[in-house]
């Protein structure tokens, strides 16, 4: 039996677009979504954010639901993206095979919970506070009754959701999986990152010597993963193949990456080994690239350990979308699929000055008609939870 894992559908909503076509249009025009705060009720208006400029009641309408104040923003963003991924894949009957739903998030229902500090809100906030609530609510609305799970491993959450789904498919526990993640902005998140002093009051500059920190964002993205046998039965054509994945936890620090890049190195190298590719086969690296002093240097050191002086084109797309935390791995996975399908290498916006400790510089202009057969996508989380995924064009 084949153990290949294919991507047959994608869905996304982010600061650069409410669906796949809108996001692709922004990518093609290097149009970012990081801007002044207009929706989040915060005293920290001086930090630009990657907000989705829609109220929850508008998200309910897009999701095809009546206005419901008990639905968290995290749930709504996720539901919209899952619906798009299912439609994109052509799956009409969720119950026709063993399908799982694995979702990553970090903030859970905090954007609703924190409203209780200011006013009375309808319903019991405890019911929507937990990270797993959004997973259960989405599954219930869509009628997904098979295996479901929630992963919360900081910024690698949704990448780990994709990895777990692939492992379950390879071990014949599932025929299909909907995997990804969703996170919404909240005061809790903004205040927390501000306390760490790693937010940039200007647009973030990943891999720049003058980088000063993160621009937070919100969004959701999901991918439909299937076995080869499932594809044969449905006669669907896959978008690409998920060839490699790996997770490594160096547990160096609660919030910082190891300065020698060991965790990132292990995740990247193991993912490449899993894929059966060689480092020189990677055509583009969608870096984690947060814009913090620690992360970018650590990730850069790990990349140079693997690729030497032949680092492929590399960029971080977080200046476009903002750092969407638990959703970032899935959002960047969808962008990686789009890079393969549309022969794109994305620009690393705002870059000016090379990091002196590194030999490479990121790609700064959109490349079209590029050879993009294998994309490495990195997602590195607090606590040293590092995950790398490799997406490949179909042979």
PyMOL commands that set and color helices and strands:
alter all, ss='L'
color gray80, all
select helices_A, chain A and resi 20-28+56-62+73-89+94-96+110-117+125-129+131-142+154-170+187-195+228-234+262-275+279-281+293-307+318-321+325-342+382-384
alter helices_A, ss='H'
color red, helices_A
select strands_A, chain A and resi 5-13+99-104+148-151+176-183+219-227+240-249+284-286+313-315+374-381+385-392
alter strands_A, ss='S'
color yellow, strands_A
deselect
rebuild
show_as cartoon
